[in-house]
């Protein structure tokens, strides 16, 4: 029984020491210290946020510039391709004044006469 009592006492003392250390580490600070820490932390977070916003603004501007260059290049290339295709198609179609007359001619439509049967 003495052994169990010593084991219990050792556990009790060890637990008390850990509890006291935890209480000292996690004990609330006075209000002034808490407010000062909050101000410091708020300033730090504001500075970090401003840095991130600045980086995002810079990156978005770079992306916008690149996108504009790509769109302008694509538009220029598309315009060139349209002109090339237009030049290929136009020579194949002669102007209307130069179009040949049809090889087959049709007789004028006959007018039915008043004496035609069936009237």
Residue pairs with C-beta under 8 A, 6 or more apart in sequence:
28 34
29 37
112 119
